[in-house]
């Protein structure tokens, strides 16, 4: 009987810090991850105090984070004060099985101090293995130092603020003492002054000094005997100690909350930028808008200048510069930066270049590289947290570019499919519709060649006429095919001029009269002068196609009327007949390409469904509209509009408004 065990996959967590020994912790954790063939995460807990860390500590932390990245770890940053609790919480949520930290993090317990980090981690996460890496350098205990602003101007400003608050508290206490307030009220005023000092200054030493001076001032000015450092009442020493501790603890908490609020504001700003990035990229239309939106968000997120190169056919295009707020774009050599960006893409990881260059990150989605984004490193390169957020923005940009690329591919595929469908319909229509006229032409020509002398004159004339009509039908068909091709390729050009619409209609009717001997054709012009700016040849073709359509689908003896009139700023042409009309199901599709409906034609030379499609395209190119509706009591009316010439249109509008011209 086989017994199987479900083994949980290992996950190594290395604790990052600015300590000199932290490099060894990262390398040891990487070797453990390689041995277990498991993922590794490097975690740094950023406390509010770290913002005031000296530059060497911040540089050492960035080096450790970069080392973790190079060793294949995922670098993460959390924010807060309770370091062991945050490490344990992250480990539980991320499925971490082993935590690796250094001996310096497991300092000896001091009297009345906090327990070591290892004991706290064991308490918070008892199911996780904790590995402590020994290091001889850890004996030289590393203690993070603060590097807050110590310039003379800042020092004097903080001293002035503290002195002013202390003087104000003393003056308020003097007024309260004259009004008969108790000592407890005076103590609360001094405590309030210490809290205000901690809020407006940049270091807790000013709050500590303010607390000491407040106790001394209270003892010297408001306890009996006045203006001395002695006190008659036996309880005053305890009062002084409680006053000092209360003031200092309250001030410390106020300063800590201020630092946390500042840190939370930065986190909220970055979170809002990341959220806005998704919205902007989702709304961006086209590659250029996506890249500009991503570049602007990178600048807003990091406050640094950016340089974006786009990859086209495995080559980087011209750079897109994005300057930092209120700062000019730094000078750069575009050719050199393009080479640096190409090198970064080839390495598939951030590549810090020489001084004055940019730090490049790939814009990548899977194996498809869309470009590279360069960030100005300046004197303080982006840390791992900033790099992580930057990669999130670039990943969102790559996803948007991927979606845009897929949309373009889908549209191209749709166009290709439509073209293939067009070719299929064309071949099907040609094979079906050209067979009858070509067979008729071939048969009539064969009869004339073989037995032409035996036919009488009337028979020969009829055969010649049939050959001519079928050949002209083929000519018209080819013309429609060529016109449809020009429209599909966007090569339909208009040669417009001011034309008299009545002359165009008469020319069209004259062209169609020989083919409509069995129909009654008429032209009705309600307005004498209809000047339009149009291509006379194309509009003639529209009217001819509409009349031919009416003649073809109405029985002999039917009436076909061409009506010309003016409506506002448009000239209207209506071609109506009194035939059987058009079914409602066909009206919505009658102007589509290759749509012929279910009509039957007596001569069996069916239309290919291009005539009305061409009419719509030509009328639309002129800025008009074409529609079809029923003709009472029966029949159909095809109606299209053309813009009148500007001068005549203005006169027509004036006439409709009740104006008269002398």
C-alpha positions as CSV (number, residue, x, y, z in Angstrom):
1,X,0.0,0.0,0.0
2,X,1.5,3.3,-1.1
3,X,1.5,6.2,1.3
4,X,1.7,9.7,-0.1
5,X,2.5,12.8,1.9
6,X,1.5,16.3,0.9
7,X,4.6,18.3,1.4
8,X,4.2,22.0,1.8
9,X,6.6,23.9,-0.5
10,X,9.2,25.9,1.3
11,X,9.3,29.7,1.2
12,X,12.3,31.6,2.5
13,X,12.0,35.1,4.0
14,X,15.2,37.2,4.5
15,X,14.9,40.2,6.8
16,X,16.5,43.3,5.3
17,X,18.2,46.0,7.3
18,X,20.9,48.6,6.9
19,X,23.2,46.6,9.1
20,X,26.7,45.8,7.7
21,X,26.1,42.1,8.3
22,X,22.8,42.0,6.4
23,X,24.6,41.1,3.1
24,X,25.5,37.7,4.6
25,X,21.9,37.1,5.6
26,X,20.7,37.8,2.1
27,X,23.3,35.5,0.5
28,X,22.6,32.7,3.1
29,X,18.9,32.9,2.4
30,X,19.5,32.8,-1.3
31,X,21.6,29.6,-0.9
32,X,18.8,28.1,1.2
33,X,16.2,28.9,-1.5
34,X,18.4,27.4,-4.1
35,X,18.9,24.2,-2.0
36,X,15.2,23.9,-1.4
37,X,14.3,25.0,-5.0
38,X,11.8,27.4,-3.5
39,X,10.9,31.1,-3.8
40,X,12.7,33.7,-1.7
41,X,11.4,37.1,-0.4
42,X,13.5,39.9,1.1
43,X,11.4,42.0,3.4
44,X,12.2,45.4,4.9
45,X,10.1,47.0,7.6
46,X,10.3,50.7,7.1
47,X,9.7,52.5,10.3
48,X,9.0,56.3,10.5
49,X,12.5,56.8,12.1
50,X,14.2,55.4,8.9
51,X,13.4,58.6,7.0
52,X,15.9,60.3,9.3
53,X,18.6,57.6,8.9
54,X,22.0,58.8,7.8
55,X,22.9,58.5,4.0
56,X,25.3,55.6,4.6
57,X,22.6,53.5,6.2
58,X,20.2,54.3,3.3
59,X,22.8,53.5,0.8
60,X,23.7,50.2,2.5
61,X,20.0,49.2,2.5
62,X,19.7,50.0,-1.2
63,X,22.7,47.8,-1.9
64,X,21.2,44.9,0.1
65,X,17.9,45.3,-1.7
66,X,19.7,45.3,-5.1
67,X,21.7,42.2,-4.1
68,X,18.5,40.4,-3.2
69,X,17.0,41.3,-6.6
70,X,20.1,40.0,-8.4
71,X,19.9,36.7,-6.4
72,X,16.3,36.2,-7.6
73,X,14.4,37.4,-4.5
74,X,11.2,39.3,-4.5
75,X,11.9,42.5,-2.6
76,X,8.9,43.8,-0.5
77,X,8.5,46.7,1.9
78,X,6.0,47.1,4.8
79,X,5.4,50.2,6.9
80,X,4.9,50.5,10.6
81,X,6.5,50.6,14.1
82,X,6.0,47.0,15.4
83,X,8.8,45.2,13.4
84,X,8.3,41.6,14.7
85,X,4.6,41.8,14.4
86,X,4.8,43.0,10.8
87,X,7.3,40.3,9.9
88,X,5.2,37.6,11.4
89,X,2.0,38.9,9.8
90,X,3.6,39.1,6.3
91,X,5.1,35.6,6.8
92,X,1.7,34.1,7.7
93,X,-0.1,35.8,4.8
94,X,2.6,34.9,2.2
95,X,3.1,31.2,3.3
96,X,6.6,31.7,4.5
97,X,8.1,28.6,6.2
98,X,11.6,29.9,7.2
99,X,12.7,33.3,8.4
100,X,16.4,34.2,8.1
101,X,17.9,37.0,10.2
102,X,21.2,38.0,11.7
103,X,22.6,37.9,15.2
104,X,22.5,41.7,15.4
105,X,18.7,41.5,15.2
106,X,18.8,39.2,18.2
107,X,20.4,41.5,20.7
108,X,20.8,40.6,24.3
109,X,18.0,41.5,26.6
110,X,18.6,44.7,28.6
111,X,17.0,45.5,31.9
112,X,13.6,46.9,31.4
113,X,14.0,46.7,27.6
114,X,12.1,44.9,24.9
115,X,12.6,41.2,24.4
116,X,14.9,40.3,21.5
117,X,13.4,40.1,18.0
118,X,13.7,36.3,17.9
119,X,11.7,35.8,21.0
120,X,9.0,38.1,19.7
121,X,8.9,36.3,16.3
122,X,8.6,33.0,18.1
123,X,5.7,34.4,20.1
124,X,4.0,35.8,17.0
125,X,4.7,33.0,14.6
126,X,5.4,29.8,16.5
127,X,4.9,27.5,13.4
128,X,7.7,29.2,11.4
129,X,11.3,28.2,11.5
130,X,13.7,31.0,12.5
131,X,17.3,30.8,11.4
132,X,19.9,33.1,13.0
133,X,23.0,33.6,11.0
134,X,26.1,34.2,13.2
135,X,28.5,36.9,12.2
136,X,31.7,38.0,14.0
137,X,31.0,41.6,12.9
138,X,27.8,41.5,14.8
139,X,29.7,41.8,18.1
140,X,30.4,45.4,17.1
141,X,26.8,46.2,17.8
142,X,25.2,48.1,15.0
143,X,22.7,50.7,16.1
144,X,20.8,52.8,13.6
145,X,21.6,56.5,14.0
146,X,19.4,59.4,13.2
147,X,20.5,62.0,10.7
148,X,17.9,64.6,11.0
149,X,18.5,68.1,9.7
150,X,21.2,69.7,11.9
151,X,22.0,72.8,9.9
152,X,22.4,76.0,11.9
153,X,19.3,77.5,10.4
154,X,17.2,74.4,11.3
155,X,18.7,74.3,14.8
156,X,18.0,78.0,15.5
157,X,14.5,77.6,14.1
158,X,13.7,74.7,16.4
159,X,15.2,76.4,19.4
160,X,13.1,79.6,18.6
161,X,9.9,77.5,18.3
162,X,10.6,75.7,21.6
163,X,11.4,78.9,23.4
164,X,8.3,80.7,22.1
165,X,6.0,77.9,23.1
166,X,7.6,77.6,26.6
167,X,7.4,81.4,27.1
168,X,3.7,81.3,26.0
169,X,3.0,78.4,28.4
170,X,4.7,80.3,31.3
171,X,2.8,83.5,30.6
172,X,-0.5,81.5,30.5
173,X,0.4,79.8,33.7
174,X,1.2,83.2,35.3
175,X,-2.2,84.5,34.3
176,X,-3.9,81.4,35.6
177,X,-2.1,81.7,38.9
178,X,-3.3,85.3,39.3
179,X,-6.8,84.1,38.6
180,X,-6.5,81.5,41.3
181,X,-6.3,78.3,39.3
182,X,-4.8,75.2,41.0
183,X,-1.4,73.8,40.4
184,X,-2.9,70.9,38.4
185,X,-4.1,73.4,35.8
186,X,-0.7,74.9,35.6
187,X,0.9,71.5,35.1
188,X,-1.6,70.7,32.2
189,X,-0.6,74.0,30.5
190,X,3.1,73.0,30.6
191,X,2.3,69.5,29.4
192,X,0.3,71.1,26.5
193,X,3.3,73.2,25.7
194,X,5.6,70.2,25.6
195,X,3.2,68.4,23.2
196,X,3.1,71.4,20.9
197,X,6.9,71.5,20.9
198,X,7.0,67.9,19.8
199,X,4.6,68.7,17.0
200,X,6.3,71.8,15.5
201,X,10.0,70.6,15.9
202,X,11.9,67.9,14.1
203,X,13.4,65.9,16.9
204,X,12.3,64.6,20.3
205,X,15.3,66.1,22.0
206,X,13.5,69.5,21.9
207,X,10.5,67.9,23.6
208,X,12.8,66.3,26.2
209,X,14.5,69.7,26.9
210,X,11.1,71.4,27.0
211,X,9.8,68.8,29.5
212,X,12.9,69.4,31.8
213,X,12.7,73.2,31.5
214,X,8.9,73.1,32.2
215,X,9.4,71.2,35.4
216,X,12.2,73.6,36.5
217,X,10.1,76.7,35.5
218,X,7.0,75.3,37.4
219,X,9.2,74.7,40.5
220,X,10.9,78.0,40.3
221,X,7.9,80.3,39.5
222,X,4.8,78.7,41.0
223,X,5.7,76.6,44.0
224,X,6.3,77.8,47.5
225,X,8.8,79.4,48.2
226,X,8.7,81.3,44.9
227,X,11.8,82.0,42.9
228,X,13.7,79.1,44.4
229,X,14.4,75.5,43.5
230,X,13.1,74.1,46.8
231,X,9.6,73.1,47.7
232,X,8.0,73.1,51.2
233,X,5.4,70.4,50.4
234,X,6.7,66.8,50.6
235,X,4.7,65.7,47.6
236,X,6.2,68.0,45.1
237,X,9.2,65.8,44.1
238,X,6.7,63.1,43.0
239,X,4.7,65.8,41.3
240,X,7.8,66.9,39.3
241,X,8.7,63.4,38.3
242,X,5.1,62.6,37.2
243,X,4.9,65.9,35.3
244,X,8.2,65.3,33.5
245,X,7.3,61.7,32.6
246,X,3.8,62.6,31.5
247,X,5.0,65.5,29.3
248,X,7.8,63.5,27.7
249,X,5.7,60.4,27.0
250,X,2.9,62.5,25.6
251,X,5.4,64.4,23.4
252,X,7.0,61.2,22.2
253,X,3.7,59.7,21.2
254,X,2.7,63.0,19.4
255,X,6.0,63.0,17.5
256,X,5.6,59.3,16.6
257,X,2.0,59.9,15.4
258,X,3.2,62.9,13.3
259,X,5.9,60.7,11.7
260,X,3.4,58.0,11.0
261,X,0.9,60.5,9.5
262,X,3.6,61.8,7.2
263,X,4.5,58.2,6.2
264,X,0.8,57.3,5.7
265,X,0.4,60.4,3.5
266,X,3.2,59.3,1.2
267,X,1.8,55.8,1.0
268,X,-1.7,57.2,0.2
269,X,-0.2,59.4,-2.5
270,X,1.6,56.5,-4.1
271,X,-1.5,54.3,-3.8
272,X,-3.6,57.0,-5.4
273,X,-1.1,57.4,-8.3
274,X,-1.2,53.6,-8.9
275,X,-5.0,53.6,-8.8
276,X,-5.2,56.6,-11.2
277,X,-2.7,54.8,-13.5
278,X,-5.1,52.0,-14.1
279,X,-7.9,54.4,-14.9
280,X,-5.9,56.5,-17.2
281,X,-4.5,53.5,-19.1
282,X,-7.9,52.0,-19.5
283,X,-9.2,55.2,-21.0
284,X,-6.2,55.8,-23.2
285,X,-6.8,55.3,-26.9
286,X,-3.8,54.2,-29.0
287,X,-0.2,53.5,-28.2
288,X,0.9,57.2,-27.9
289,X,-1.8,58.0,-25.3
290,X,-0.9,54.9,-23.3
291,X,2.8,55.8,-23.3
292,X,2.2,59.5,-22.4
293,X,-0.2,58.5,-19.6
294,X,2.3,56.0,-18.1
295,X,5.3,58.5,-18.4
296,X,3.3,61.2,-16.6
297,X,2.3,58.8,-13.8
298,X,5.9,57.7,-13.4
299,X,7.0,61.3,-13.0
300,X,4.2,61.9,-10.5
301,X,5.0,58.8,-8.5
302,X,8.7,59.3,-8.2
303,X,9.2,63.0,-8.8
304,X,12.0,62.2,-11.2
305,X,12.5,62.9,-14.9
306,X,11.8,59.9,-17.2
307,X,12.8,58.9,-20.7
308,X,10.8,56.3,-22.6
309,X,11.9,54.3,-25.6
310,X,9.4,52.3,-27.6
311,X,10.4,49.0,-29.3
312,X,9.2,48.6,-32.9
313,X,10.3,45.6,-34.9
314,X,13.0,44.9,-32.3
315,X,14.4,48.5,-32.6
316,X,14.0,51.4,-30.2
317,X,12.3,54.5,-31.6
318,X,12.9,58.1,-30.7
319,X,12.9,59.0,-27.0
320,X,9.8,60.4,-25.3
321,X,11.0,62.8,-22.5
322,X,9.0,63.5,-19.4
323,X,10.4,66.3,-17.1
324,X,10.0,66.3,-13.3
325,X,7.6,68.9,-11.8
326,X,9.0,72.4,-11.8
327,X,12.3,71.2,-13.2
328,X,13.9,71.3,-16.7
329,X,14.5,68.1,-18.5
330,X,18.2,67.0,-17.8
331,X,20.5,67.1,-20.8
332,X,21.2,63.7,-22.3
333,X,22.7,62.1,-25.4
334,X,19.8,60.3,-27.1
335,X,22.0,57.9,-29.1
336,X,23.9,56.9,-25.9
337,X,20.7,56.5,-23.9
338,X,19.2,54.4,-26.7
339,X,22.3,52.1,-26.4
340,X,21.9,51.9,-22.6
341,X,18.2,51.1,-22.9
342,X,18.9,48.4,-25.4
343,X,21.5,46.9,-23.0
344,X,19.0,47.0,-20.2
345,X,16.5,45.2,-22.4
346,X,19.1,42.6,-23.3
347,X,19.8,41.9,-19.7
348,X,16.1,41.8,-18.7
349,X,16.8,43.6,-15.5
350,X,17.4,47.2,-14.3
351,X,20.7,48.6,-15.5
352,X,22.3,51.6,-13.8
353,X,24.4,53.4,-16.3
354,X,27.2,55.9,-15.9
355,X,26.8,59.2,-14.1
356,X,24.3,61.5,-15.7
357,X,22.5,58.6,-17.5
358,X,19.2,57.0,-16.6
359,X,18.3,53.8,-14.8
360,X,16.3,51.6,-17.2
361,X,13.5,49.2,-16.6
362,X,11.8,47.1,-19.3
363,X,8.2,47.5,-20.4
364,X,7.5,43.9,-20.8
365,X,4.5,41.5,-21.0
366,X,5.6,37.9,-21.0
367,X,8.2,37.5,-23.8
368,X,7.0,40.6,-25.7
369,X,9.1,43.7,-25.0
370,X,7.3,47.0,-25.7
371,X,10.1,49.3,-24.7
372,X,12.2,50.6,-21.8
373,X,11.5,53.4,-19.3
374,X,14.5,55.3,-18.0
375,X,14.4,57.0,-14.5
376,X,16.8,59.8,-13.6
377,X,18.8,58.4,-10.7
378,X,20.2,61.7,-9.4
379,X,22.1,61.6,-6.2
380,X,19.6,59.3,-4.5
381,X,18.6,56.3,-6.7
382,X,15.1,54.9,-6.2
383,X,14.9,52.3,-3.4
384,X,13.4,48.9,-3.7
385,X,9.9,50.1,-2.7
386,X,10.0,52.8,-5.3
387,X,11.3,50.3,-7.9
388,X,8.5,47.9,-7.0
389,X,5.8,50.6,-7.6
390,X,7.6,51.7,-10.8
391,X,7.4,48.1,-12.0
392,X,3.7,48.0,-11.2
393,X,3.1,51.1,-13.4
394,X,5.2,49.7,-16.2
395,X,3.4,46.3,-15.9
396,X,0.1,48.1,-16.2
397,X,1.5,50.1,-19.2
398,X,2.7,46.8,-20.8
399,X,-0.7,45.3,-20.3
400,X,-2.4,48.2,-21.9
401,X,0.0,48.1,-24.8
402,X,-0.7,44.4,-25.1
403,X,-4.5,45.0,-25.2
404,X,-4.0,47.7,-27.7
405,X,-1.8,45.4,-29.9
406,X,-4.5,42.7,-29.6
407,X,-7.2,45.1,-30.6
408,X,-5.3,46.2,-33.7
409,X,-4.6,42.5,-34.5
410,X,-8.3,41.8,-34.2
411,X,-9.3,44.7,-36.4
412,X,-6.7,43.6,-39.0
413,X,-8.1,40.1,-38.8
414,X,-11.6,41.4,-39.2
415,X,-10.6,43.5,-42.2
416,X,-8.8,40.4,-43.7
417,X,-11.8,38.3,-43.1
418,X,-14.1,40.9,-44.7
419,X,-11.7,41.1,-47.6
420,X,-11.8,37.3,-48.0
421,X,-15.5,37.3,-47.7
422,X,-15.6,40.1,-50.4
423,X,-13.5,38.0,-52.7
424,X,-15.6,34.9,-52.0
425,X,-18.8,36.8,-52.8
426,X,-17.2,38.4,-55.8
427,X,-16.2,35.0,-57.2
428,X,-19.5,33.5,-56.4
429,X,-21.4,36.4,-58.0
430,X,-19.2,36.4,-61.1
431,X,-19.4,32.6,-61.6
432,X,-23.2,32.8,-61.3
433,X,-24.1,36.1,-62.9
434,X,-21.6,36.3,-65.7
435,X,-22.4,32.9,-67.1
436,X,-25.7,33.8,-68.6
437,X,-24.7,36.9,-70.6
438,X,-21.4,35.3,-71.7
439,X,-23.3,32.2,-72.8
440,X,-25.8,34.3,-74.7
441,X,-23.0,36.4,-76.4
442,X,-21.1,33.2,-77.3
443,X,-24.2,31.5,-78.7
444,X,-25.4,34.4,-80.7
445,X,-21.9,35.0,-82.1
446,X,-21.6,31.3,-83.0
447,X,-25.0,31.4,-84.8
448,X,-23.9,34.4,-86.8
449,X,-20.6,32.9,-87.7
450,X,-22.1,29.5,-88.8
451,X,-25.4,30.4,-90.2
452,X,-25.4,34.2,-90.5
453,X,-26.1,34.2,-94.3
454,X,-29.2,32.1,-93.9
455,X,-30.8,34.5,-91.4
456,X,-33.0,37.4,-92.6
457,X,-32.1,41.0,-91.7
458,X,-34.5,41.2,-88.8
459,X,-33.1,38.1,-87.1
460,X,-29.5,39.2,-87.6
461,X,-30.4,42.6,-86.1
462,X,-32.0,41.0,-83.1
463,X,-28.9,38.8,-82.6
464,X,-26.7,41.9,-82.9
465,X,-28.9,43.8,-80.4
466,X,-28.8,40.9,-77.9
467,X,-25.0,40.8,-78.1
468,X,-24.7,44.5,-77.7
469,X,-27.1,44.6,-74.7
470,X,-25.3,41.7,-72.9
471,X,-21.9,43.3,-73.6
472,X,-23.1,46.7,-72.2
473,X,-24.4,44.9,-69.2
474,X,-21.0,43.4,-68.6
475,X,-19.4,46.9,-69.1
476,X,-21.7,48.4,-66.4
477,X,-20.9,45.4,-64.1
478,X,-17.2,46.0,-64.5
479,X,-17.6,49.7,-63.9
480,X,-19.4,49.0,-60.7
481,X,-16.7,46.6,-59.6
482,X,-14.0,49.1,-60.3
483,X,-15.9,51.8,-58.4
484,X,-16.4,49.4,-55.4
485,X,-12.7,48.7,-55.4
486,X,-11.9,52.4,-55.4
487,X,-14.2,52.9,-52.5
488,X,-12.7,50.0,-50.5
489,X,-9.2,51.4,-51.0
490,X,-10.3,55.0,-50.2
491,X,-9.4,56.3,-53.7
492,X,-12.9,57.7,-54.4
493,X,-12.0,61.3,-55.3
494,X,-14.6,64.0,-56.0
495,X,-14.1,66.6,-58.7
496,X,-16.8,69.0,-57.6
497,X,-18.1,72.1,-59.3
498,X,-21.3,74.2,-59.2
499,X,-23.8,72.2,-61.3
500,X,-27.5,72.7,-62.2
501,X,-29.2,69.6,-60.7
502,X,-31.9,69.6,-63.5
503,X,-29.3,69.2,-66.2
504,X,-27.7,66.3,-64.3
505,X,-31.1,64.6,-64.0
506,X,-31.9,65.1,-67.7
507,X,-28.6,63.6,-68.7
508,X,-29.2,60.6,-66.6
509,X,-32.7,60.1,-68.0
510,X,-31.4,60.5,-71.5
511,X,-28.9,57.8,-70.8
512,X,-31.4,55.3,-69.6
513,X,-34.2,56.0,-72.1
514,X,-33.0,53.3,-74.6
515,X,-33.2,50.7,-71.9
516,X,-36.6,51.7,-70.6
517,X,-38.7,51.6,-73.7
518,X,-41.5,49.8,-71.9
519,X,-41.6,52.2,-69.0
520,X,-42.8,55.8,-68.6
521,X,-40.0,58.1,-67.5
522,X,-40.6,61.6,-66.3
523,X,-38.8,64.5,-64.5
524,X,-40.6,66.8,-62.2
525,X,-38.7,69.9,-60.9
526,X,-40.5,71.8,-58.2
527,X,-37.8,74.5,-58.0
528,X,-36.4,76.1,-61.1
529,X,-32.9,76.8,-59.9
530,X,-31.2,74.1,-57.9
531,X,-27.4,74.7,-57.9
532,X,-25.4,72.1,-56.1
533,X,-21.6,71.6,-55.6
534,X,-21.1,68.1,-56.8
535,X,-19.2,65.7,-59.1
536,X,-21.6,65.7,-62.0
537,X,-20.4,62.4,-63.4
538,X,-20.9,60.5,-60.1
539,X,-24.3,62.1,-59.3
540,X,-25.4,61.1,-62.9
541,X,-24.3,57.6,-62.1
542,X,-26.3,57.6,-58.9
543,X,-29.5,58.7,-60.7
544,X,-28.9,56.2,-63.5
545,X,-28.4,53.3,-61.0
546,X,-31.6,54.3,-59.2
547,X,-33.6,54.5,-62.5
548,X,-32.2,51.2,-63.7
549,X,-33.0,49.6,-60.4
550,X,-36.6,50.8,-60.7
551,X,-36.9,49.7,-64.4
552,X,-35.4,46.3,-63.6
553,X,-37.7,45.4,-60.7
554,X,-41.0,46.8,-62.1
555,X,-43.2,45.3,-64.8
556,X,-43.5,46.8,-68.3
557,X,-45.8,49.8,-68.4
558,X,-44.8,51.0,-64.9
559,X,-44.1,54.7,-64.3
560,X,-40.7,55.9,-63.0
561,X,-40.6,59.6,-61.9
562,X,-37.6,61.7,-60.9
563,X,-38.5,64.5,-58.6
564,X,-36.2,67.5,-57.9
565,X,-37.0,70.0,-55.0
566,X,-35.4,72.1,-52.4
567,X,-35.7,71.5,-48.6
568,X,-33.9,74.1,-46.5
569,X,-30.2,74.0,-47.3
570,X,-30.4,70.7,-49.3
571,X,-31.5,69.7,-52.7
572,X,-33.6,66.5,-52.7
573,X,-33.8,63.9,-55.5
574,X,-36.5,61.3,-55.4
575,X,-36.7,58.3,-57.8
576,X,-40.1,56.7,-57.4
577,X,-42.0,53.9,-59.1
578,X,-45.4,52.2,-58.9
579,X,-44.1,48.6,-59.0
580,X,-44.5,45.9,-56.3
581,X,-42.3,47.8,-53.8
582,X,-39.6,46.5,-51.5
583,X,-40.3,44.2,-48.5
584,X,-39.6,45.7,-45.1
585,X,-37.1,43.0,-44.3
586,X,-34.9,44.1,-47.3
587,X,-35.0,47.9,-46.6
588,X,-32.5,47.6,-43.8
589,X,-29.9,45.8,-45.9
590,X,-30.6,47.0,-49.4
591,X,-27.6,49.4,-49.4
592,X,-25.2,46.7,-48.3
593,X,-22.5,45.2,-50.6
594,X,-23.6,42.2,-52.6
595,X,-27.1,42.2,-51.2
596,X,-29.7,41.4,-53.9
597,X,-32.7,40.3,-51.8
598,X,-35.1,37.7,-53.3
599,X,-36.1,39.6,-56.4
600,X,-36.3,37.8,-59.7
601,X,-35.6,39.4,-63.1
602,X,-37.2,38.4,-66.3
603,X,-34.0,38.4,-68.4
604,X,-32.3,36.2,-65.7
605,X,-29.3,38.6,-65.6
606,X,-29.3,39.2,-61.8
607,X,-27.6,42.2,-60.3
608,X,-24.5,41.7,-58.2
609,X,-25.8,44.0,-55.4
610,X,-23.3,46.8,-56.0
611,X,-25.5,49.5,-57.6
612,X,-27.2,50.7,-54.4
613,X,-24.0,50.3,-52.4
614,X,-22.2,52.6,-54.8
615,X,-25.1,55.1,-54.6
616,X,-24.8,55.3,-50.9
617,X,-21.0,55.7,-50.9
618,X,-21.2,58.5,-53.5
619,X,-24.0,60.4,-51.8
620,X,-22.2,60.1,-48.4
621,X,-19.0,61.4,-50.0
622,X,-20.9,64.5,-51.1
623,X,-22.2,65.0,-47.5
624,X,-25.8,63.8,-48.2
625,X,-28.0,60.9,-47.1
626,X,-29.9,58.3,-49.1
627,X,-33.0,56.4,-47.9
628,X,-35.8,54.2,-49.2
629,X,-39.4,54.1,-48.2
630,X,-42.8,53.0,-49.6
631,X,-44.7,54.9,-52.3
632,X,-48.4,55.1,-51.8
633,X,-50.4,53.1,-52.8
634,X,-47.6,50.8,-54.0
635,X,-44.1,51.1,-55.2
636,X,-40.9,52.4,-53.7
637,X,-39.2,55.8,-53.4
638,X,-35.4,56.2,-53.3
639,X,-34.5,59.6,-51.9
640,X,-31.1,61.3,-51.5
641,X,-30.0,64.8,-50.6
642,X,-27.2,67.0,-51.7
643,X,-26.0,70.3,-50.1
644,X,-27.0,73.3,-52.1
645,X,-24.4,75.9,-53.1
646,X,-23.7,78.2,-50.2
647,X,-25.2,81.4,-51.8
648,X,-28.4,79.6,-52.8
649,X,-28.7,77.8,-49.5
650,X,-28.6,81.2,-47.7
651,X,-31.3,82.6,-49.9
652,X,-33.5,79.6,-49.3
653,X,-33.1,79.8,-45.5
654,X,-33.9,83.5,-45.6
655,X,-37.0,82.8,-47.6
656,X,-38.1,80.2,-45.0
657,X,-37.6,82.8,-42.3
658,X,-40.0,85.2,-43.9
659,X,-37.4,87.6,-45.4
660,X,-37.9,89.1,-48.9
661,X,-35.4,90.5,-51.3
662,X,-36.2,93.7,-53.2
